[in-house]
Amino acid sequence: YDFIGRGEAFKKGTAYMSVWMYVIRELEDAIDDCNVECNIDNCNEDAVHAWDEGVAFYTGSEEEKDGSGSGALLYSLADKRCANFKTCGPEGDSVSGTSNINIKIFSEFAAGQMNLNLGNCDAARVNKDRISELMGVPLVQGVLRYAHKIDSLADNSEKSKAEGAVFAAAILPRLHACSPDDAATVYENMKVGATSTSLPAVKSAFEANYACMGIWCGVVGELFDDDMGVFYADIPFCSDSVFSEPNRLAGYLPDTNVLDHSVIDGDQLAIESALSTGDFGQAKSVYEDGGFSKSYAQVTVSPALSKALP
């Protein structure tokens, strides 16, 4: 790279690689300091302080109290990328406002702080793991954006290639943990000095590992042409085969799929309907076997069992 490419690598690398990792380091430090035996006020003060430091490194000082400022760190990155993928706002369906990723991450930040204060150390680790997964989304979006610029829009500028390379370098370890082969595909297409870049190859490599990375199509979104007000027609939409974000429950947005659990009210209504006509047998059948909800749980065992269970 010349001056422009090196400058982009320096600028993006410090924020999206070095600071990104230090956020995780502080959250891990908080969990290491957490005392599950805490039974007095402020006994987990060191743990909470480390957690707060992680939030500070994620956000910076320029975002204002409500996040409406213009920072230079990971909070700002998420807000920039959500405009490119139409994933801003509480529903993740807008090109303006706070990134849906930031909304989700700050919900986890708040829950983690509460769990540390209460000495719920294992629960705080769940919050930290979820934050780490969600923090990967703007990096994936960054790779896809610059792969599109280079491949579909024929932008061969040093600036775009350098930015794409840094975003790829930042997220490749997580992708490699899921699939070394798919990580190699992204690396070959986005590395410094890559002779060609294929957006379909890069996009497919990521999408094949979304479930493993703890993310899904809806939270990543699709590249949006803001000038035309439409999604780019030449990019096939991602389709989740394993997990998609569940619907809201009276305004509450679950972080996991609890659809089967929520439709238990259908069973209750069916029971009430049966009882209204004196059909106790039908009411009992719905109660015991379900109607809308499931009366069983389905699990996938990997690797497969070597013999059938008795």
C-alpha positions as MATLAB code, in Angstrom:
seq = 'YDFIGRGEAFKKGTAYMSVWMYVIRELEDAIDDCNVECNIDNCNEDAVHAWDEGVAFYTGSEEEKDGSGSGALLYSLADKRCANFKTCGPEGDSVSGTSNINIKIFSEFAAGQMNLNLGNCDAARVNKDRISELMGVPLVQGVLRYAHKIDSLADNSEKSKAEGAVFAAAILPRLHACSPDDAATVYENMKVGATSTSLPAVKSAFEANYACMGIWCGVVGELFDDDMGVFYADIPFCSDSVFSEPNRLAGYLPDTNVLDHSVIDGDQLAIESALSTGDFGQAKSVYEDGGFSKSYAQVTVSPALSKALP';
ca = [
       0.000    0.000    0.000;
       0.925    3.599   -0.523;
       0.128    6.382    1.918;
      -3.666    6.135    1.470;
      -3.851    2.383    2.034;
      -1.488    2.446    4.996;
      -3.472    5.286    6.527;
      -6.736    3.356    6.245;
      -5.132    0.239    7.708;
      -3.747    2.263   10.628;
      -7.022    4.089   11.287;
      -9.324    1.090   10.977;
      -6.939   -1.337   12.631;
      -6.564    0.652   15.838;
     -10.324    1.043   16.301;
     -11.735   -2.189   14.920;
      -8.997   -4.634   15.870;
      -7.074   -3.287   18.881;
      -9.945   -1.550   20.685;
     -12.378   -4.334   19.733;
     -10.199   -6.883   21.497;
      -9.667   -4.635   24.512;
     -13.421   -4.363   25.032;
     -13.569   -8.151   25.292;
     -10.533   -8.154   27.569;
     -12.229   -5.775   30.028;
     -15.433   -7.808   30.071;
     -13.419  -10.973   30.724;
     -11.565   -9.144   33.511;
     -14.909   -8.225   35.059;
     -15.998  -11.853   35.115;
     -12.631  -12.949   36.547;
     -13.130  -10.421   39.389;
     -16.737  -11.417   40.016;
     -17.356  -12.870   43.473;
     -20.287  -15.260   43.562;
     -20.215  -15.212   47.386;
     -21.005  -11.481   47.436;
     -23.433  -10.653   50.239;
     -22.514   -7.057   51.093;
     -22.957   -3.824   49.182;
     -20.292   -2.992   46.572;
     -18.447   -6.280   47.116;
     -18.197   -6.651   43.347;
     -17.139   -3.065   42.762;
     -13.905   -4.082   40.966;
     -15.813   -6.358   38.617;
     -18.395   -3.690   37.823;
     -15.635   -1.140   37.233;
     -13.920   -3.422   34.709;
     -17.276   -3.998   32.976;
     -17.879   -0.245   32.840;
     -14.427    0.174   31.311;
     -15.422   -2.261   28.576;
     -18.497   -0.137   27.828;
     -16.317    2.993   27.787;
     -13.888    1.463   25.293;
     -16.775    0.314   23.115;
     -18.458    3.715   23.086;
     -15.889    6.467   23.610;
     -16.618    9.988   24.838;
     -18.040   11.596   21.691;
     -21.381    9.813   21.462;
     -23.260   12.180   23.801;
     -25.468   10.878   26.606;
     -28.049    9.452   24.219;
     -25.657    8.030   21.622;
     -26.467   10.699   19.050;
     -22.919   12.027   18.766;
     -20.201   11.233   16.269;
     -17.594    8.981   17.798;
     -14.713    7.039   16.300;
     -14.999    3.633   17.930;
     -17.204    0.544   17.745;
     -20.478    2.225   18.676;
     -19.965    4.640   15.803;
     -19.043    1.818   13.423;
     -22.284   -0.039   14.169;
     -24.289    3.131   13.469;
     -22.468    3.679   10.172;
     -22.923    0.146    8.931;
     -26.600   -0.051    9.862;
     -27.262    2.738    7.357;
     -25.575    0.633    4.639;
     -27.609   -2.497    5.453;
     -30.915   -0.979    6.618;
     -30.564   -2.400   10.125;
     -30.979    0.750   12.207;
     -33.650    1.367   14.816;
     -35.480   -0.818   17.355;
     -36.836   -3.107   14.641;
     -33.631   -3.153   12.560;
     -35.498   -1.976    9.471;
     -34.359    1.617    9.014;
     -31.422    3.456    7.424;
     -31.203    6.053   10.185;
     -31.057    6.206   13.948;
     -29.240    4.014   16.425;
     -28.001    0.700   15.114;
     -30.129   -2.252   16.145;
     -26.827   -3.901   17.082;
     -26.067   -1.088   19.540;
     -29.546   -1.436   21.022;
     -28.990   -5.159   21.538;
     -25.458   -4.749   22.873;
     -26.432   -2.065   25.378;
     -29.225   -4.287   26.638;
     -26.551   -6.918   27.331;
     -24.245   -4.327   28.891;
     -27.001   -3.317   31.322;
     -27.901   -6.910   32.158;
     -24.232   -7.801   32.678;
     -23.703   -4.888   35.042;
     -26.742   -5.947   37.076;
     -25.570   -9.569   37.194;
     -22.121   -8.548   38.412;
     -23.618   -6.371   41.143;
     -25.700   -9.343   42.263;
     -22.814  -11.801   42.071;
     -24.446  -13.711   39.200;
     -21.086  -14.415   37.601;
     -22.187  -17.207   35.255;
     -25.038  -15.059   33.976;
     -22.605  -12.206   33.334;
     -20.533  -14.532   31.158;
     -23.620  -15.281   29.066;
     -24.014  -11.503   28.602;
     -20.359  -11.174   27.627;
     -20.546  -14.017   25.103;
     -23.627  -12.479   23.496;
     -21.924   -9.081   23.282;
     -18.909  -10.661   21.604;
     -21.134  -12.331   19.004;
     -23.075   -9.150   18.265;
     -19.900   -7.074   18.020;
     -18.920   -9.203   15.046;
     -21.894   -8.042   12.962;
     -20.533   -4.601   11.919;
     -17.263   -6.291   10.944;
     -19.081   -8.766    8.698;
     -21.053   -5.862    7.253;
     -17.804   -4.015    6.615;
     -16.316   -6.938    4.694;
     -19.469   -7.348    2.604;
     -19.681   -3.641    1.872;
     -16.153   -3.408    0.525;
     -16.356   -6.728   -1.305;
     -19.375   -5.231   -3.081;
     -17.524   -2.000   -3.840;
     -14.543   -3.845   -5.289;
     -16.431   -6.570   -7.160;
     -19.834   -5.224   -8.186;
     -19.030   -1.505   -8.381;
     -15.516   -1.959   -9.813;
     -14.001    0.269   -7.141;
     -10.332   -0.692   -7.296;
      -9.140    2.218   -5.214;
      -6.452    1.576   -2.649;
      -8.734    3.052    0.012;
     -11.550    0.538   -0.536;
      -9.190   -2.423   -0.794;
      -7.388   -1.440    2.404;
     -10.631   -0.952    4.322;
     -11.927   -4.320    3.156;
      -8.685   -6.014    4.157;
      -8.800   -4.590    7.681;
     -12.439   -5.537    8.243;
     -11.626   -9.050    7.060;
      -8.561   -9.296    9.321;
     -10.715   -8.250   12.293;
     -13.422  -10.897   11.826;
     -11.430  -13.765   10.281;
     -10.453  -15.378   13.631;
     -14.131  -15.825   14.525;
     -14.924  -17.221   11.101;
     -11.884  -19.520   11.213;
     -13.084  -20.945   14.539;
     -16.227  -22.077   12.702;
     -14.728  -23.077    9.344;
     -11.062  -22.804    8.355;
     -12.031  -23.410    4.718;
     -14.564  -20.582    4.595;
     -12.133  -18.302    6.412;
      -9.545  -19.101    3.741;
     -12.058  -18.123    1.051;
     -12.649  -14.724    2.640;
      -8.928  -14.230    3.199;
      -7.996  -14.962   -0.414;
     -10.658  -12.561   -1.678;
     -10.005   -9.702    0.749;
      -6.321   -9.911    1.702;
      -3.755   -7.230    0.962;
      -2.707   -7.803   -2.621;
      -5.697   -9.961   -3.579;
      -5.780  -10.251   -7.363;
      -9.562  -10.610   -7.484;
     -12.558  -10.300   -5.174;
     -15.822  -12.216   -5.498;
     -18.724  -10.872   -3.444;
     -20.796  -14.065   -3.920;
     -17.913  -16.193   -2.619;
     -17.319  -13.942    0.385;
     -21.021  -13.641    1.205;
     -21.616  -17.387    0.946;
     -18.604  -18.118    3.160;
     -19.999  -15.924    5.928;
     -23.619  -17.000    5.609;
     -22.698  -20.666    5.905;
     -21.341  -19.882    9.382;
     -23.812  -17.349   10.769;
     -25.369  -19.869   13.161;
     -21.950  -20.910   14.461;
     -20.971  -17.259   14.908;
     -24.137  -16.566   16.898;
     -25.658  -14.198   14.340;
     -28.286  -14.482   11.634;
     -29.357  -13.010    8.294;
     -31.811  -10.521    9.755;
     -29.311   -8.925   12.105;
     -26.686   -8.578    9.352;
     -29.155   -7.327    6.761;
     -28.560   -6.774    3.054;
     -26.690   -4.021    1.258;
     -29.043   -1.106    0.645;
     -28.758    1.476   -2.114;
     -29.765    4.587   -0.183;
     -29.701    6.774   -3.307;
     -32.278    4.585   -5.062;
     -34.122    3.587   -1.886;
     -33.898   -0.141   -2.656;
     -31.731   -3.138   -1.884;
     -29.137   -3.910   -4.537;
     -30.901   -6.147   -7.043;
     -27.769   -8.093   -7.990;
     -27.230   -9.480   -4.479;
     -29.287  -12.574   -3.511;
     -31.013  -12.266   -0.158;
     -29.698  -14.327    2.715;
     -32.089  -16.944    4.108;
     -31.625  -18.485    7.528;
     -32.067  -22.241    7.716;
     -31.272  -22.517   11.414;
     -32.255  -19.394   13.288;
     -33.967  -16.103   12.686;
     -34.856  -13.401   15.146;
     -38.144  -14.113   16.922;
     -41.108  -11.769   16.968;
     -41.588   -9.274   19.748;
     -43.668  -10.309   22.747;
     -45.765   -7.278   23.764;
     -42.833   -5.033   22.931;
     -40.188   -7.308   24.467;
     -37.647   -8.670   21.978;
     -36.288  -12.095   23.005;
     -32.656  -12.849   22.226;
     -33.515  -16.503   21.602;
     -36.225  -18.364   19.717;
     -39.150  -18.928   22.114;
     -41.948  -19.109   19.527;
     -42.962  -22.612   20.614;
     -43.199  -21.406   24.188;
     -45.191  -18.273   23.433;
     -48.016  -20.057   21.592;
     -49.089  -21.762   24.817;
     -51.791  -19.107   24.985;
     -53.342  -20.831   21.977;
     -53.658  -23.938   24.135;
     -55.236  -21.930   26.924;
     -57.797  -20.413   24.558;
     -58.559  -23.871   23.124;
     -59.111  -25.208   26.641;
     -61.438  -22.335   27.481;
     -63.346  -22.851   24.228;
     -63.798  -26.559   24.954;
     -64.948  -25.898   28.507;
     -67.475  -23.322   27.301;
     -69.339  -26.181   25.587;
     -68.793  -28.660   28.404;
     -66.268  -30.706   26.395;
     -63.992  -31.684   29.267;
     -62.449  -34.486   27.239;
     -61.191  -32.071   24.577;
     -59.958  -29.653   27.227;
     -58.015  -32.474   28.894;
     -56.577  -33.574   25.541;
     -55.250  -30.087   24.788;
     -53.840  -29.801   28.313;
     -51.989  -33.120   28.094;
     -50.950  -33.197   24.434;
     -50.870  -29.551   23.416;
     -52.579  -27.967   20.490;
     -50.603  -24.952   19.406;
     -47.551  -25.466   21.626;
     -45.442  -28.608   21.592;
     -45.814  -31.411   24.097;
     -42.258  -32.533   23.407;
     -38.761  -31.143   22.804;
     -36.646  -31.941   19.756;
     -32.874  -32.170   20.124;
     -30.054  -32.764   17.672;
     -27.212  -34.981   18.889;
     -23.817  -34.377   17.292;
     -22.056  -36.641   16.570;
     -24.913  -39.069   16.013;
     -25.433  -41.832   18.546;
     -23.744  -45.101   17.658;
     -26.832  -47.094   18.642;
     -30.478  -46.429   19.325;
     -31.610  -45.497   22.821;
     -33.758  -48.087   24.615;
];
